[in-house]
Amino acid sequence: MDDNLTAVLIVIASILGVVCLRYLKLKSSTAGQMSAQEAQALEQMSQIAQRLEQRVTTLEQILDAEVPSWRSNPANFARQAGRV
């Protein structure tokens, strides 16, 4: 009876092993792929980042025109603006 139980346990363990290996293989093959929702969200975030970058560039151009020395010493700019 112990031999039968051992044989059944070996069969069950081998089936579980095969299932686990296939799952891990499937998981690793799809790990580098994005879903459609993830790709869309990434595209939206990229567009937002580009708009923010354009805004920062515009603000820097305005500051360069109005306070040419703001890049060399930001603390002086804060004092000139009356913040400190």
OpenMM code with the backbone's topology and positions (N, CA, C; nanometers):
from openmm import Vec3, app, unit

residues = "MET ASP ASP ASN LEU THR ALA VAL LEU ILE VAL ILE ALA SER ILE LEU GLY VAL VAL CYS LEU ARG TYR LEU LYS LEU LYS SER SER THR ALA GLY GLN MET SER ALA GLN GLU ALA GLN ALA LEU GLU GLN MET SER GLN ILE ALA GLN ARG LEU GLU GLN ARG VAL THR THR LEU GLU GLN ILE LEU ASP ALA GLU VAL PRO SER TRP ARG SER ASN PRO ALA ASN PHE ALA ARG GLN ALA GLY ARG VAL".split()
positions = [
    Vec3(0.0814, -0.1185, 0.0000),
    Vec3(0.0000, 0.0000, 0.0000),
    Vec3(0.0860, 0.1252, 0.0000),
    Vec3(0.1995, 0.1211, 0.0715),
    Vec3(0.2900, 0.2353, 0.0724),
    Vec3(0.3492, 0.2589, -0.0661),
    Vec3(0.3721, 0.1513, -0.1404),
    Vec3(0.4257, 0.1652, -0.2755),
    Vec3(0.3254, 0.2351, -0.3665),
    Vec3(0.1971, 0.2027, -0.3510),
    Vec3(0.0937, 0.2665, -0.4324),
    Vec3(0.0823, 0.4159, -0.3987),
    Vec3(0.0874, 0.4464, -0.2707),
    Vec3(0.0791, 0.5858, -0.2272),
    Vec3(0.1987, 0.6652, -0.2786),
    Vec3(0.3161, 0.6053, -0.2717),
    Vec3(0.4370, 0.6706, -0.3214),
    Vec3(0.4267, 0.6947, -0.4717),
    Vec3(0.3767, 0.5988, -0.5443),
    Vec3(0.3617, 0.6126, -0.6894),
    Vec3(0.2622, 0.7245, -0.7223),
    Vec3(0.1526, 0.7308, -0.6499),
    Vec3(0.0523, 0.8350, -0.6734),
    Vec3(0.1111, 0.9729, -0.6420),
    Vec3(0.1864, 0.9827, -0.5317),
    Vec3(0.2479, 1.1095, -0.4951),
    Vec3(0.3507, 1.1542, -0.5987),
    Vec3(0.4253, 1.0597, -0.6526),
    Vec3(0.5240, 1.0923, -0.7555),
    Vec3(0.4543, 1.1440, -0.8811),
    Vec3(0.3447, 1.0797, -0.9206),
    Vec3(0.2698, 1.1221, -1.0388),
    Vec3(0.2122, 1.2631, -1.0162),
    Vec3(0.1550, 1.2868, -0.8992),
    Vec3(0.0972, 1.4182, -0.8691),
    Vec3(0.2062, 1.5251, -0.8668),
    Vec3(0.3191, 1.4945, -0.8052),
    Vec3(0.4293, 1.5900, -0.7987),
    Vec3(0.4829, 1.6221, -0.9378),
    Vec3(0.4920, 1.5204, -1.0230),
    Vec3(0.5424, 1.5451, -1.1587),
    Vec3(0.4435, 1.6287, -1.2400),
    Vec3(0.3145, 1.6039, -1.2232),
    Vec3(0.2140, 1.6840, -1.2937),
    Vec3(0.2214, 1.8298, -1.2468),
    Vec3(0.2296, 1.8487, -1.1161),
    Vec3(0.2422, 1.9848, -1.0628),
    Vec3(0.3697, 2.0528, -1.1117),
    Vec3(0.4772, 1.9774, -1.1206),
    Vec3(0.6030, 2.0323, -1.1699),
    Vec3(0.5916, 2.0792, -1.3139),
    Vec3(0.5281, 1.9978, -1.3975),
    Vec3(0.5103, 2.0339, -1.5388),
    Vec3(0.4225, 2.1586, -1.5506),
    Vec3(0.3142, 2.1628, -1.4731),
    Vec3(0.2254, 2.2789, -1.4768),
    Vec3(0.3000, 2.4043, -1.4320),
    Vec3(0.3764, 2.3943, -1.3255),
    Vec3(0.4525, 2.5098, -1.2762),
    Vec3(0.5554, 2.5567, -1.3785),
    Vec3(0.6253, 2.4649, -1.4417),
    Vec3(0.7246, 2.5024, -1.5414),
    Vec3(0.6608, 2.5718, -1.6606),
    Vec3(0.5465, 2.5203, -1.7062),
    Vec3(0.4766, 2.5845, -1.8183),
    Vec3(0.4276, 2.7235, -1.7798),
    Vec3(0.3788, 2.7377, -1.6573),
    Vec3(0.3326, 2.8683, -1.6104),
    Vec3(0.4482, 2.9676, -1.6065),
    Vec3(0.5611, 2.9240, -1.5539),
    Vec3(0.6770, 3.0128, -1.5465),
    Vec3(0.7270, 3.0511, -1.6858),
    Vec3(0.7234, 2.9571, -1.7788),
    Vec3(0.7649, 2.9856, -1.9155),
    Vec3(0.6709, 3.0868, -1.9796),
    Vec3(0.5414, 3.0691, -1.9603),
    Vec3(0.4428, 3.1621, -2.0138),
    Vec3(0.4593, 3.3001, -1.9503),
    Vec3(0.4802, 3.3018, -1.8207),
    Vec3(0.4963, 3.4274, -1.7476),
    Vec3(0.6192, 3.5030, -1.7980),
    Vec3(0.7289, 3.4339, -1.8201),
    Vec3(0.8508, 3.5003, -1.8655),
    Vec3(0.8391, 3.5476, -2.0102),
    Vec3(0.7625, 3.4782, -2.0917),
    Vec3(0.7486, 3.5203, -2.2314),
    Vec3(0.6584, 3.6416, -2.2448),
    Vec3(0.5647, 3.6617, -2.1531),
    Vec3(0.4763, 3.7776, -2.1600),
    Vec3(0.5217, 3.8912, -2.0685),
    Vec3(0.6321, 3.8753, -2.0005),
    Vec3(0.6783, 3.9761, -1.9045),
    Vec3(0.7175, 4.1060, -1.9739),
    Vec3(0.7703, 4.1009, -2.0932),
    Vec3(0.8153, 4.2198, -2.1633),
    Vec3(0.7084, 4.2881, -2.2447),
    Vec3(0.5880, 4.2367, -2.2455),
    Vec3(0.4818, 4.2925, -2.3271),
    Vec3(0.3877, 4.3774, -2.2425),
    Vec3(0.3396, 4.4866, -2.3027),
    Vec3(0.2441, 4.5725, -2.2343),
    Vec3(0.1043, 4.5458, -2.2879),
    Vec3(0.0081, 4.5637, -2.2011),
    Vec3(-0.1297, 4.5533, -2.2463),
    Vec3(-0.1652, 4.6810, -2.3225),
    Vec3(-0.2769, 4.6795, -2.3904),
    Vec3(-0.3199, 4.7965, -2.4669),
    Vec3(-0.3457, 4.9149, -2.3742),
    Vec3(-0.4035, 4.8878, -2.2579),
    Vec3(-0.4294, 4.9951, -2.1621),
    Vec3(-0.2991, 5.0557, -2.1103),
    Vec3(-0.2008, 4.9711, -2.0826),
    Vec3(-0.0720, 5.0204, -2.0342),
    Vec3(-0.0027, 5.1043, -2.1411),
    Vec3(-0.0107, 5.0607, -2.2664),
    Vec3(0.0514, 5.1354, -2.3753),
    Vec3(-0.0172, 5.2707, -2.3929),
    Vec3(-0.1491, 5.2739, -2.3808),
    Vec3(-0.2229, 5.3991, -2.3938),
    Vec3(-0.1887, 5.4938, -2.2787),
    Vec3(-0.1813, 5.4414, -2.1582),
    Vec3(-0.1461, 5.5239, -2.0423),
    Vec3(-0.0046, 5.5793, -2.0575),
    Vec3(0.0870, 5.4970, -2.1064),
    Vec3(0.2240, 5.5424, -2.1280),
    Vec3(0.2292, 5.6532, -2.2317),
    Vec3(0.1512, 5.6413, -2.3373),
    Vec3(0.1457, 5.7437, -2.4416),
    Vec3(0.0906, 5.8748, -2.3852),
    Vec3(-0.0138, 5.8660, -2.3037),
    Vec3(-0.0707, 5.9862, -2.2421),
    Vec3(0.0305, 6.0536, -2.1497),
    Vec3(0.1002, 5.9736, -2.0696),
    Vec3(0.2014, 6.0301, -1.9804),
    Vec3(0.3144, 6.0952, -2.0590),
    Vec3(0.3504, 6.0361, -2.1706),
    Vec3(0.4551, 6.0924, -2.2549),
    Vec3(0.4124, 6.2278, -2.3113),
    Vec3(0.2867, 6.2373, -2.3547),
    Vec3(0.2353, 6.3641, -2.4071),
    Vec3(0.2316, 6.4713, -2.2984),
    Vec3(0.1900, 6.4334, -2.1783),
    Vec3(0.1875, 6.5277, -2.0659),
    Vec3(0.3292, 6.5760, -2.0347),
    Vec3(0.4246, 6.4839, -2.0344),
    Vec3(0.5642, 6.5203, -2.0069),
    Vec3(0.6176, 6.6163, -2.1124),
    Vec3(0.5810, 6.5940, -2.2387),
    Vec3(0.6262, 6.6842, -2.3453),
    Vec3(0.5679, 6.8241, -2.3271),
    Vec3(0.4390, 6.8319, -2.2909),
    Vec3(0.3764, 6.9631, -2.2681),
    Vec3(0.4425, 7.0349, -2.1503),
    Vec3(0.4703, 6.9606, -2.0434),
    Vec3(0.5369, 7.0212, -1.9276),
    Vec3(0.6761, 7.0701, -1.9639),
    Vec3(0.7456, 6.9933, -2.0444),
    Vec3(0.8796, 7.0339, -2.0867),
    Vec3(0.8732, 7.1623, -2.1696),
    Vec3(0.7719, 7.1725, -2.2570),
    Vec3(0.7551, 7.2945, -2.3362),
    Vec3(0.7248, 7.4147, -2.2465),
    Vec3(0.6439, 7.3929, -2.1441),
    Vec3(0.6110, 7.5015, -2.0513),
    Vec3(0.7342, 7.5485, -1.9755),
    Vec3(0.8140, 7.4544, -1.9288),
    Vec3(0.9366, 7.4910, -1.8566),
    Vec3(1.0301, 7.5686, -1.9485),
    Vec3(1.0429, 7.5249, -2.0725),
    Vec3(1.1283, 7.5945, -2.1687),
    Vec3(1.0791, 7.7375, -2.1895),
    Vec3(0.9471, 7.7543, -2.2031),
    Vec3(0.8902, 7.8880, -2.2204),
    Vec3(0.9172, 7.9749, -2.0978),
    Vec3(0.8970, 7.9200, -1.9793),
    Vec3(0.9239, 7.9962, -1.8565),
    Vec3(1.0708, 8.0340, -1.8449),
    Vec3(1.1592, 7.9440, -1.8828),
    Vec3(1.3018, 7.9755, -1.8786),
    Vec3(1.3357, 8.0876, -1.9760),
    Vec3(1.2724, 8.0876, -2.0931),
    Vec3(1.2962, 8.1943, -2.1907),
    Vec3(1.2485, 8.3289, -2.1363),
    Vec3(1.1322, 8.3284, -2.0701),
    Vec3(1.0808, 8.4516, -2.0103),
    Vec3(1.1762, 8.5020, -1.9024),
    Vec3(1.2218, 8.4115, -1.8165),
    Vec3(1.3160, 8.4504, -1.7112),
    Vec3(1.4476, 8.5002, -1.7691),
    Vec3(1.4963, 8.4350, -1.8738),
    Vec3(1.6208, 8.4793, -1.9377),
    Vec3(1.6057, 8.6220, -1.9889),
    Vec3(1.4889, 8.6562, -2.0423),
    Vec3(1.4663, 8.7905, -2.0961),
    Vec3(1.4522, 8.8934, -1.9847),
    Vec3(1.3841, 8.8566, -1.8770),
    Vec3(1.3551, 8.9538, -1.7713),
    Vec3(1.4646, 8.9620, -1.6643),
    Vec3(1.5236, 8.8487, -1.6284),
    Vec3(1.6277, 8.8448, -1.5251),
    Vec3(1.7420, 8.7582, -1.5773),
    Vec3(1.8332, 8.8198, -1.6538),
    Vec3(1.9395, 8.7410, -1.7185),
    Vec3(2.0283, 8.6616, -1.6226),
    Vec3(2.0409, 8.7050, -1.4984),
    Vec3(2.1330, 8.6378, -1.4067),
    Vec3(2.0657, 8.5310, -1.3207),
    Vec3(1.9437, 8.4960, -1.3498),
    Vec3(1.8731, 8.4024, -1.2627),
    Vec3(1.9354, 8.2638, -1.2621),
    Vec3(1.9971, 8.2254, -1.3708),
    Vec3(2.0577, 8.0907, -1.3764),
    Vec3(2.1866, 8.0839, -1.2934),
    Vec3(2.2601, 8.1908, -1.2862),
    Vec3(2.3885, 8.1877, -1.2163),
    Vec3(2.3723, 8.1823, -1.0655),
    Vec3(2.2677, 8.2459, -1.0129),
    Vec3(2.2479, 8.2439, -0.8683),
    Vec3(2.0985, 8.2518, -0.8369),
    Vec3(2.0326, 8.1387, -0.8253),
    Vec3(1.8883, 8.1384, -0.8003),
    Vec3(1.8491, 8.2093, -0.6720),
    Vec3(1.9379, 8.2148, -0.5721),
    Vec3(1.9065, 8.2826, -0.4466),
    Vec3(1.8882, 8.4324, -0.4716),
    Vec3(1.9707, 8.4921, -0.5572),
    Vec3(1.9565, 8.6335, -0.5914),
    Vec3(1.8231, 8.6581, -0.6596),
    Vec3(1.7816, 8.5675, -0.7437),
    Vec3(1.6538, 8.5839, -0.8135),
    Vec3(1.5391, 8.5834, -0.7123),
    Vec3(1.5466, 8.4951, -0.6136),
    Vec3(1.4406, 8.4886, -0.5125),
    Vec3(1.4366, 8.6196, -0.4340),
    Vec3(1.5536, 8.6781, -0.4018),
    Vec3(1.5578, 8.8052, -0.3288),
    Vec3(1.5019, 8.9182, -0.4153),
    Vec3(1.5365, 8.9165, -0.5442),
    Vec3(1.4885, 9.0211, -0.6351),
    Vec3(1.3368, 9.0131, -0.6504),
    Vec3(1.2839, 8.8942, -0.6457),
    Vec3(1.1408, 8.8759, -0.6613),
    Vec3(1.0652, 8.9060, -0.5329),
    Vec3(1.1390, 8.9301, -0.4226),
    Vec3(1.0770, 8.9633, -0.2958),
    Vec3(1.0259, 8.8435, -0.2190),
    Vec3(1.0779, 8.7259, -0.2481),
    Vec3(1.0327, 8.6044, -0.1804),
    Vec3(1.1066, 8.5803, -0.0518),
    Vec3(1.2292, 8.6287, -0.0401),
    Vec3(1.3097, 8.5986, 0.0796),
    Vec3(1.3224, 8.7195, 0.1653),
] * unit.nanometer
topology = app.Topology()
chain = topology.addChain("A")
for resn in residues:
    res = topology.addResidue(resn, chain)
    for name in ("N", "CA", "C"):
        topology.addAtom(name, app.Element.getBySymbol(name[0]), res)
